[in-house]
Amino acid sequence: MRFGPIATTAALSTVVVSTAVIISGAAGAKEMMFSSYLPPKHLVNAYGIEPMFKEFGPEVPWKLVTGGQLFSAQNTLKGIGNRTADGGGPIVLTYTRAELKHTNIMADLMMLGRDEFSMTGAVLEAILKDCAECKEDYARNNVVLMSAYGVGGYALLCNKQVTNAAEAKGKKIRTTGPMGRWARALGGTPVNMTSGEMVEAVQRGQVDCIMGPVAWLKAYSMEDSIKYIWNYSLGSLSGVSLFTLNKAAWNEHSDAQKKKIFAAQAAGVARTMVIGYAGDDERSRKIAKQKNITISEGGDDVRKIWTEHKAKEVDVTIQNAEKLGIKNGRQLVENFQKSLAKWEGIIDQSGLRKAIAEAGDDEVKLTAATKIYERLVTEHIYSKLDHTKF
C-alpha cells in the first residue's frame, strides 16, 4: 500500500518461558496460550496481539508463543481446534479452503478491492454479522473467530528487474490462493507457497518475485534479498484471523473476561492495519532507499489488466463455490459485493486515507489514524454484535 511438529511437553515449557510475552494473571485466573507462526517481531504480533493482551489485563491472562513453535501456518486451524494451544493465528483462508469454504468466498474475491480497509470492513462484517454459514464453518472446526484483518497494497518484491507490467511477464511469482490467477493475468508463473517459505525461495532463485505488500520488506527482513519492488497497490487478502481461540477455551472465560476480550478486538484490527501494515509500508520505503532497492509505482498498464481481471473473478469464485458444494454461492458473492461497495463509500468519506498519507511512519500520527478506523469498525460491526453469542 502507498496510496503476509508439535513440541514435546518438556520442550514446550522451555519455549514458553523463553519466548512468550507473559502477562501475570490475577489470582485464580487461568493463563491461556496463543500460538503464532509469525516471527516474534512481526507487525501482527507487535501491534495486534501483544497490545491486545495488555488491554485484557491481568484478569484475562494470555501468553504468546511465536515463530511456529507449536504449529505451522497450514496447521493453525487444526491446532486451535484440537487445543494444542488455546488460541492462535493467523488463520489464512487460502490454506483452509475445505474447512472454511463459505468464508473462502471472500478470499477468492480479493482482487475486487481497491484497498485493504474497505475489503476488511466488508469481510469482517460478513463473517461476524451477515454470513451464518461462515460462522458455522468456524464452529464445525471448534474455533471462535473474534477478529480478522486484511493485507493490502499488493506489489511484486523481486530479485530481478520488474518496474512495469511488461517486465512482470515470464517471472516466477510466489503466490497463494487467488493470487495465482492474478499472477497469470500479469503474464507470470505462479508458485504456490506459504509466507514462511518465500524468503528462502527468493534467496535461492526458486522464485523471481514475491507477491505481497511493500510492508513485507521490513516484516520479513527481506532487504538483502529484494532488488526491485513494483507496487501496483491493488487487491487485499482480507479475513486473515487476528484473534481466534478454541471454543472450549472461550467458554472457560467468565462473562466479565469475555467482555474484556470482545472490547479489545476493534482496536487490535485497527492497530494491525494502520500502525502495522501502513506504517511498515513507509518504514519499508525508507529501508529500500537505504539499500538502493528500486520502487516503481504501477500505472495505467496494470490498471487495465486489473479491470479486465476482476470482471472475471466473480464467475470464477461462484464456480469454485459450487465445486466445494456451496449451494448459495452466487447469493453470498452478490451480498459481499454490496457490502464492499458500502464499505468503499465509508472509507472514502472517513478521511482515513488522508490521515495515513499525512502520517507517514510517524507512530503518533498513525495512532490518530488508527482511531478513525477503530471507530468505523466499532460503529458498523462490533456495536451490532453480542459477545455472549460467539
C-alpha positions in Angstrom: 0.0 0.0 0.0 1.2 3.5 -0.7 -1.7 5.0 -1.6 1.7 -11.6 4.5 5.7 -30.9 14.6 4.1 -30.3 17.9 6.7 -29.7 20.6 7.2 -32.2 23.4 5.9 -31.2 26.8 9.4 -30.6 28.1 10.5 -28.6 25.1 7.2 -26.6 25.2 7.8 -25.5 28.8 11.2 -24.1 27.8 9.8 -22.4 24.7 7.1 -20.7 26.6 9.4 -19.3 29.2 12.0 -18.2 26.8 9.9 -16.6 24.0 6.4 -15.9 25.2 5.0 -12.5 26.1 3.8 -13.4 29.6 1.0 -11.5 31.3 0.8 -12.1 35.0 -2.6 -13.5 35.9 -4.8 -12.4 38.7 -5.2 -14.9 41.5 -7.3 -17.8 40.2 -7.3 -16.7 36.6 -6.2 -19.5 34.2 -3.5 -18.4 31.8 -4.2 -19.3 28.2 -1.6 -19.9 25.4 -1.7 -18.2 22.0 0.4 -19.6 19.2 1.6 -17.5 16.2 3.7 -18.9 13.4 4.9 -15.4 12.6 8.4 -14.2 13.6 8.5 -12.6 17.1 8.8 -9.0 15.9 6.3 -9.3 13.0 4.0 -6.4 13.0 0.9 -8.6 13.6 2.4 -9.7 16.9 3.9 -6.2 17.8 0.8 -4.1 17.0 -2.0 -6.6 17.1 -1.6 -9.4 19.6 0.8 -8.1 22.3 -1.1 -4.8 22.9 -4.4 -6.7 22.9 -3.2 -9.0 25.6 -2.1 -5.9 27.7 -5.6 -4.5 27.2 -7.1 -7.7 28.5 -5.3 -7.0 31.8 -4.2 -9.5 34.5 -7.8 -10.6 34.9 -7.6 -12.3 31.4 -4.0 -13.7 31.3 -2.8 -14.9 27.8 0.7 -15.6 26.7 2.2 -15.5 23.2 4.4 -18.2 21.6 5.8 -17.1 18.3 7.8 -18.4 15.3 5.6 -21.5 14.6 7.0 -23.4 17.5 3.6 -25.1 18.2 2.2 -25.4 14.7 2.6 -24.1 11.2 0.5 -21.8 9.1 -1.3 -24.7 7.4 -2.0 -26.4 10.7 -3.1 -23.4 12.7 -6.9 -24.0 12.3 -6.4 -27.7 13.4 -4.1 -26.8 16.2 -6.6 -24.4 17.7 -9.5 -26.8 17.1 -7.8 -29.6 18.9 -6.5 -27.2 21.6 -2.8 -27.8 21.1 -2.9 -24.1 22.0 -5.9 -22.2 23.5 -5.8 -19.8 20.6 -3.7 -18.8 17.7 -3.2 -17.2 14.3 -3.2 -16.0 11.8 -5.5 -18.4 10.0 -5.1 -17.7 6.3 -8.3 -18.6 4.4 -6.5 -19.9 1.3 -4.9 -22.6 3.5 -8.3 -23.8 4.7 -10.5 -24.0 1.6 -12.3 -27.1 2.5 -12.7 -26.4 6.2 -13.8 -22.7 5.9 -15.4 -23.0 2.5 -18.1 -20.3 2.8 -15.6 -17.8 4.3 -13.2 -18.6 1.4 -15.6 -16.9 -1.0 -14.4 -13.6 0.3 -10.7 -14.6 0.0 -11.4 -15.7 -3.6 -12.7 -12.1 -4.3 -9.5 -10.4 -3.0 -8.8 -8.7 -6.3 -12.1 -6.9 -6.4 -11.0 -4.4 -3.7 -9.1 -1.2 -4.2 -7.7 -1.2 -0.7 -7.5 -3.4 2.4 -9.5 -1.1 4.7 -12.8 -1.4 2.7 -12.2 -5.0 2.0 -11.5 -5.9 5.6 -14.6 -4.0 6.7 -16.7 -5.9 4.2 -15.2 -9.3 5.0 -15.3 -8.8 8.8 -18.9 -7.7 8.6 -19.8 -10.7 6.5 -18.1 -13.3 8.7 -19.2 -11.9 12.1 -22.6 -10.4 11.3 -24.2 -11.4 8.0 -23.0 -14.8 6.9 -24.5 -17.5 9.1 -22.7 -20.2 7.0 -19.4 -18.6 7.7 -19.9 -18.7 11.4 -20.9 -22.3 11.1 -17.6 -23.1 9.2 -15.6 -22.0 12.3 -18.0 -23.7 14.7 -17.6 -27.0 12.9 -13.8 -26.7 13.4 -14.3 -26.0 17.1 -12.9 -22.4 17.0 -14.3 -18.9 17.6 -13.2 -16.1 15.4 -13.1 -12.8 17.2 -11.4 -10.5 14.7 -9.6 -10.5 11.4 -7.5 -8.1 9.3 -6.6 -7.5 5.7 -3.3 -7.5 3.9 -3.3 -5.0 1.0 -1.4 -2.7 -1.2 0.0 -5.6 -3.2 3.2 -5.4 -5.0 5.9 -7.7 -6.6 9.0 -7.8 -4.5 11.6 -9.2 -6.9 15.3 -10.2 -7.1 15.1 -9.4 -10.9 14.1 -6.2 -12.6 10.4 -5.6 -12.6 9.3 -2.0 -13.0 6.2 -2.3 -15.1 3.7 -4.8 -16.4 5.8 -5.9 -19.4 8.7 -6.9 -17.2 6.4 -9.0 -14.9 5.8 -11.4 -17.8 7.6 -14.7 -17.5 8.6 -14.2 -13.9 8.2 -17.0 -11.3 6.0 -15.4 -8.7 5.3 -16.7 -5.1 1.5 -16.7 -4.6 -1.2 -18.4 -2.7 -4.9 -18.9 -3.5 -6.4 -16.4 -5.9 -3.1 -14.6 -6.2 -2.2 -17.4 -8.6 -4.8 -16.2 -11.0 -3.6 -12.6 -10.7 0.0 -13.7 -11.4 -1.2 -15.5 -14.6 -3.1 -12.3 -15.6 0.2 -10.4 -15.3 1.9 -13.0 -17.5 3.8 -14.6 -14.7 4.1 -18.2 -13.5 2.5 -18.7 -10.0 4.5 -20.7 -7.5 2.3 -21.6 -4.5 4.0 -21.4 -1.1 3.5 -20.1 2.4 4.9 -16.9 3.7 7.3 -19.0 5.9 8.9 -20.5 2.7 9.0 -17.4 0.5 12.1 -15.6 1.7 14.4 -18.6 1.3 12.8 -19.3 -2.1 13.6 -15.8 -3.4 17.1 -16.0 -2.0 17.7 -19.3 -3.8 16.2 -18.2 -7.0 13.3 -20.6 -6.8 11.0 -17.7 -7.4 11.8 -14.3 -9.0 9.3 -12.3 -7.1 7.1 -12.5 -4.0 3.6 -11.2 -4.3 2.8 -9.2 -1.2 2.6 -5.8 0.3 5.6 -3.4 0.4 5.4 -3.7 4.2 6.7 -7.2 4.0 10.2 -5.9 3.1 10.5 -5.0 6.8 8.2 -7.5 8.3 10.1 -10.4 6.9 13.6 -8.8 6.8 13.9 -9.2 3.0 16.0 -6.1 2.4 19.1 -8.1 1.4 17.1 -10.4 -1.0 15.0 -7.9 -2.9 16.3 -5.6 -5.6 13.1 -4.2 -7.2 9.6 -3.5 -5.9 6.8 -2.9 -8.4 4.0 -1.5 -6.4 0.6 -1.7 -8.2 -1.3 -1.4 -4.9 -4.4 -3.3 -5.8 -6.3 -6.1 -4.0 -6.5 -7.3 -0.4 -6.4 -10.7 1.1 -8.8 -10.0 4.0 -10.4 -12.1 6.6 -7.0 -13.2 7.9 -7.7 -14.1 11.6 -6.2 -11.9 14.2 -7.6 -13.4 17.4 -9.1 -16.9 17.2 -9.5 -19.3 20.1 -10.7 -22.8 20.9 -14.4 -23.0 21.6 -13.9 -24.7 25.0 -11.2 -22.1 25.9 -13.7 -19.3 25.1 -16.4 -20.9 27.2 -14.0 -21.2 30.2 -13.8 -17.4 30.4 -16.3 -15.7 32.7 -18.7 -13.1 31.3 -16.5 -10.3 32.6 -13.5 -11.8 30.9 -15.4 -12.3 27.6 -16.3 -8.6 27.7 -12.7 -7.6 28.0 -11.7 -9.8 25.1 -14.5 -8.6 23.0 -13.9 -4.9 23.8 -10.2 -5.1 22.6 -10.9 -6.5 19.1 -11.7 -3.4 17.0 -8.6 -1.6 18.3 -6.5 -4.7 17.6 -7.7 -4.8 14.0 -7.1 -1.1 13.5 -3.6 -1.1 15.0 -2.5 -4.1 12.9 -3.6 -2.5 9.7 -2.8 1.2 10.3 0.3 1.4 12.6 1.4 -2.1 11.5 0.9 -2.5 7.7 0.5 1.1 6.7 3.3 2.2 9.0 5.6 -0.6 7.8 4.9 0.4 4.2 6.5 3.7 4.9 9.3 2.1 7.0 10.0 -0.3 4.2 10.3 2.5 1.7 13.0 4.1 3.9 14.8 0.8 4.1 14.5 0.4 0.3 16.1 3.8 -0.2 19.0 2.9 2.1 19.5 -0.4 0.3 19.2 1.1 -3.2 16.1 -1.1 -3.9 14.2 0.4 -6.8 10.5 1.0 -6.1 8.3 1.6 -9.2 4.6 2.6 -8.8 2.1 0.8 -11.0 0.3 2.9 -13.7 -2.3 2.6 -16.4 -0.7 -0.6 -17.7 -1.5 -2.6 -14.6 -4.9 -0.8 -14.0 -6.0 -2.0 -17.4 -5.1 -5.6 -16.6 -6.8 -5.3 -13.2 -10.0 -4.0 -14.7 -10.2 -6.9 -17.1 -9.1 -9.5 -14.5 -11.6 -8.5 -11.7 -14.5 -8.7 -14.2 -13.9 -12.5 -14.5 -13.3 -13.1 -10.8 -16.9 -13.2 -9.7 -17.8 -16.0 -12.1 -14.6 -17.9 -11.1 -15.5 -17.6 -7.4 -19.0 -18.8 -8.0 -17.7 -21.8 -9.9 -15.2 -22.5 -7.1 -18.0 -22.3 -4.5 -20.1 -24.8 -6.5 -17.1 -27.2 -6.6 -17.0 -27.1 -2.8 -20.7 -27.9 -2.6 -21.9 -24.5 -1.7 -25.5 -24.2 -3.0 -26.0 -20.4 -2.4 -22.6 -19.3 -3.6 -24.0 -16.7 -6.1 -26.1 -15.1 -3.4 -23.1 -14.9 -1.0 -21.0 -13.3 -3.7 -23.7 -10.8 -4.5 -24.1 -10.0 -0.8 -20.4 -9.4 -0.5 -20.2 -7.1 -3.5 -22.9 -4.9 -2.0 -21.1 -4.9 1.4 -17.8 -4.0 -0.4 -19.5 -1.1 -2.3 -20.9 0.2 1.0 -17.5 0.0 2.8 -15.7 1.7 -0.1 -18.1 4.6 0.4 -17.5 4.5 4.2 -13.7 4.6 3.8 -13.9 7.3 1.0 -15.8 9.6 3.4 -13.8 8.9 6.5 -10.6 10.8 5.9 -8.7 7.7 6.7 -6.6 7.6 3.6 -5.6 11.2 4.0 -4.7 10.7 7.7 -2.5 7.7 6.8 -0.8 9.6 3.9 0.0 12.6 6.1 1.2 10.4 9.0 4.0 8.6 7.0 5.7 6.4 9.6 5.1 8.8 12.5 3.6 6.5 15.1 1.9 9.3 17.0 0.1 10.4 13.8 -0.6 6.8 12.8 -2.2 6.3 16.2 -4.6 9.1 15.4 -5.4 7.5 12.1 -5.9 4.2 13.9 -8.7 5.8 15.9 -10.5 6.6 12.7 -10.6 3.0 11.6 -11.3 1.7 15.0 -14.3 3.9 15.2 -15.6 2.7 11.9 -15.2 -1.0 12.7 -16.8 -0.5 16.1 -19.7 1.5 14.7 -20.6 -0.7 11.8 -19.7 -4.1 13.1 -18.8 -4.7 16.8 -21.5 -2.4 18.2 -24.0 -4.6 16.5 -22.7 -7.9 18.0 -23.4 -9.6 21.3 -20.3 -11.0 23.0 -22.4 -13.8 24.5 -23.2 -15.2 21.1 -19.8 -16.0 19.7 
